[in-house]
């Protein structure tokens, strides 16, 4: 779970009760965890589907690449590279 005080500054400007601000921090944390889990093949749905299909979870997970342009914007691309397990 997130350190609420560490992230409180990001939600203080919203017209919310303290309880709602804490809930918003928790929701953001869960979303970030979900993105990371999906990126590294640890998402429960991905794992269940891989198990059902008889695939190795990490070997068949797509890779995502983030690049930063000169103007400061970011681009996200799906590399679709198979990773080998060691």
ChimeraX commands (.cxc) that place a marker at each C-alpha (Angstrom):
marker #1 position 0.00,0.00,0.00 radius 0.5
marker #1 position 1.19,3.53,-0.67 radius 0.5
marker #1 position 2.64,5.95,1.83 radius 0.5
marker #1 position -0.34,8.32,2.01 radius 0.5
marker #1 position 1.64,11.32,3.27 radius 0.5
marker #1 position 4.17,10.94,0.44 radius 0.5
marker #1 position 1.43,11.32,-2.20 radius 0.5
marker #1 position -0.99,13.65,-0.37 radius 0.5
marker #1 position 0.49,16.72,-2.10 radius 0.5
marker #1 position -0.73,15.40,-5.45 radius 0.5
marker #1 position -4.39,15.41,-4.32 radius 0.5
marker #1 position -4.55,18.31,-1.85 radius 0.5
marker #1 position -5.76,20.76,-4.51 radius 0.5
marker #1 position -8.89,18.69,-5.21 radius 0.5
marker #1 position -12.12,19.70,-3.47 radius 0.5
marker #1 position -12.45,16.36,-1.67 radius 0.5
marker #1 position -12.72,15.20,1.91 radius 0.5
marker #1 position -9.59,13.70,3.48 radius 0.5
marker #1 position -11.19,10.27,3.21 radius 0.5
marker #1 position -11.82,10.77,-0.51 radius 0.5
marker #1 position -8.24,11.98,-1.04 radius 0.5
marker #1 position -6.88,8.84,0.64 radius 0.5
marker #1 position -9.19,6.71,-1.51 radius 0.5
marker #1 position -7.97,8.50,-4.65 radius 0.5
marker #1 position -4.35,7.79,-3.69 radius 0.5
marker #1 position -5.19,4.11,-3.19 radius 0.5
marker #1 position -6.96,3.95,-6.55 radius 0.5
marker #1 position -3.97,5.54,-8.31 radius 0.5
marker #1 position -1.66,3.08,-6.57 radius 0.5
marker #1 position -3.76,0.10,-7.68 radius 0.5
marker #1 position -3.80,1.39,-11.26 radius 0.5
marker #1 position 0.00,1.74,-11.26 radius 0.5
marker #1 position 0.38,-1.78,-9.85 radius 0.5
marker #1 position -1.91,-3.11,-12.56 radius 0.5
marker #1 position 0.14,-1.43,-15.33 radius 0.5
marker #1 position 3.36,-2.86,-13.93 radius 0.5
marker #1 position 1.86,-6.34,-13.50 radius 0.5
marker #1 position 0.65,-6.36,-17.11 radius 0.5
marker #1 position 3.99,-5.06,-18.40 radius 0.5
marker #1 position 5.99,-7.83,-16.72 radius 0.5
marker #1 position 3.47,-10.63,-17.25 radius 0.5
marker #1 position 2.32,-10.82,-13.64 radius 0.5
marker #1 position -1.30,-9.85,-14.26 radius 0.5
marker #1 position -3.61,-12.57,-12.83 radius 0.5
marker #1 position -5.69,-12.69,-16.02 radius 0.5
marker #1 position -2.58,-13.05,-18.19 radius 0.5
marker #1 position -1.23,-15.79,-15.93 radius 0.5
marker #1 position -4.53,-17.69,-15.99 radius 0.5
marker #1 position -4.76,-17.45,-19.78 radius 0.5
marker #1 position -1.15,-18.59,-20.21 radius 0.5
marker #1 position -1.77,-21.52,-17.87 radius 0.5
marker #1 position -4.95,-22.42,-19.74 radius 0.5
marker #1 position -3.15,-22.26,-23.09 radius 0.5
marker #1 position -0.07,-24.12,-21.79 radius 0.5
marker #1 position 2.30,-21.22,-22.41 radius 0.5
marker #1 position 5.14,-19.94,-20.29 radius 0.5
marker #1 position 3.94,-16.61,-18.92 radius 0.5
marker #1 position 7.14,-14.57,-19.14 radius 0.5
marker #1 position 8.36,-15.96,-22.43 radius 0.5
marker #1 position 5.27,-14.91,-24.35 radius 0.5
marker #1 position 4.55,-11.54,-22.70 radius 0.5
marker #1 position 4.82,-8.51,-24.97 radius 0.5
marker #1 position 7.42,-5.87,-24.22 radius 0.5
marker #1 position 6.57,-2.19,-24.25 radius 0.5
marker #1 position 9.12,0.48,-25.08 radius 0.5
marker #1 position 8.93,4.11,-23.93 radius 0.5
marker #1 position 10.90,6.72,-25.85 radius 0.5
marker #1 position 11.20,10.45,-25.28 radius 0.5
marker #1 position 11.18,12.83,-28.24 radius 0.5
marker #1 position 13.24,16.03,-28.45 radius 0.5
marker #1 position 10.11,18.10,-27.71 radius 0.5
marker #1 position 9.67,16.27,-24.37 radius 0.5
marker #1 position 6.72,14.10,-25.38 radius 0.5
marker #1 position 6.73,10.36,-24.87 radius 0.5
marker #1 position 5.94,7.61,-27.35 radius 0.5
marker #1 position 4.88,4.10,-26.39 radius 0.5
marker #1 position 5.42,1.22,-28.76 radius 0.5
marker #1 position 4.74,-2.50,-28.51 radius 0.5
marker #1 position 8.00,-4.28,-29.30 radius 0.5
marker #1 position 6.41,-7.76,-29.50 radius 0.5
marker #1 position 9.75,-9.39,-28.76 radius 0.5
marker #1 position 9.80,-12.85,-27.22 radius 0.5
marker #1 position 11.90,-12.97,-24.08 radius 0.5
marker #1 position 13.83,-16.08,-23.24 radius 0.5
marker #1 position 13.79,-17.48,-19.73 radius 0.5
marker #1 position 17.15,-18.27,-18.19 radius 0.5
marker link #1:1,2 radius 0.2
marker link #1:2,3 radius 0.2
marker link #1:3,4 radius 0.2
marker link #1:4,5 radius 0.2
marker link #1:5,6 radius 0.2
marker link #1:6,7 radius 0.2
marker link #1:7,8 radius 0.2
marker link #1:8,9 radius 0.2
marker link #1:9,10 radius 0.2
marker link #1:10,11 radius 0.2
marker link #1:11,12 radius 0.2
marker link #1:12,13 radius 0.2
marker link #1:13,14 radius 0.2
marker link #1:14,15 radius 0.2
marker link #1:15,16 radius 0.2
marker link #1:16,17 radius 0.2
marker link #1:17,18 radius 0.2
marker link #1:18,19 radius 0.2
marker link #1:19,20 radius 0.2
marker link #1:20,21 radius 0.2
marker link #1:21,22 radius 0.2
marker link #1:22,23 radius 0.2
marker link #1:23,24 radius 0.2
marker link #1:24,25 radius 0.2
marker link #1:25,26 radius 0.2
marker link #1:26,27 radius 0.2
marker link #1:27,28 radius 0.2
marker link #1:28,29 radius 0.2
marker link #1:29,30 radius 0.2
marker link #1:30,31 radius 0.2
marker link #1:31,32 radius 0.2
marker link #1:32,33 radius 0.2
marker link #1:33,34 radius 0.2
marker link #1:34,35 radius 0.2
marker link #1:35,36 radius 0.2
marker link #1:36,37 radius 0.2
marker link #1:37,38 radius 0.2
marker link #1:38,39 radius 0.2
marker link #1:39,40 radius 0.2
marker link #1:40,41 radius 0.2
marker link #1:41,42 radius 0.2
marker link #1:42,43 radius 0.2
marker link #1:43,44 radius 0.2
marker link #1:44,45 radius 0.2
marker link #1:45,46 radius 0.2
marker link #1:46,47 radius 0.2
marker link #1:47,48 radius 0.2
marker link #1:48,49 radius 0.2
marker link #1:49,50 radius 0.2
marker link #1:50,51 radius 0.2
marker link #1:51,52 radius 0.2
marker link #1:52,53 radius 0.2
marker link #1:53,54 radius 0.2
marker link #1:54,55 radius 0.2
marker link #1:55,56 radius 0.2
marker link #1:56,57 radius 0.2
marker link #1:57,58 radius 0.2
marker link #1:58,59 radius 0.2
marker link #1:59,60 radius 0.2
marker link #1:60,61 radius 0.2
marker link #1:61,62 radius 0.2
marker link #1:62,63 radius 0.2
marker link #1:63,64 radius 0.2
marker link #1:64,65 radius 0.2
marker link #1:65,66 radius 0.2
marker link #1:66,67 radius 0.2
marker link #1:67,68 radius 0.2
marker link #1:68,69 radius 0.2
marker link #1:69,70 radius 0.2
marker link #1:70,71 radius 0.2
marker link #1:71,72 radius 0.2
marker link #1:72,73 radius 0.2
marker link #1:73,74 radius 0.2
marker link #1:74,75 radius 0.2
marker link #1:75,76 radius 0.2
marker link #1:76,77 radius 0.2
marker link #1:77,78 radius 0.2
marker link #1:78,79 radius 0.2
marker link #1:79,80 radius 0.2
marker link #1:80,81 radius 0.2
marker link #1:81,82 radius 0.2
marker link #1:82,83 radius 0.2
marker link #1:83,84 radius 0.2
marker link #1:84,85 radius 0.2
marker link #1:85,86 radius 0.2
view
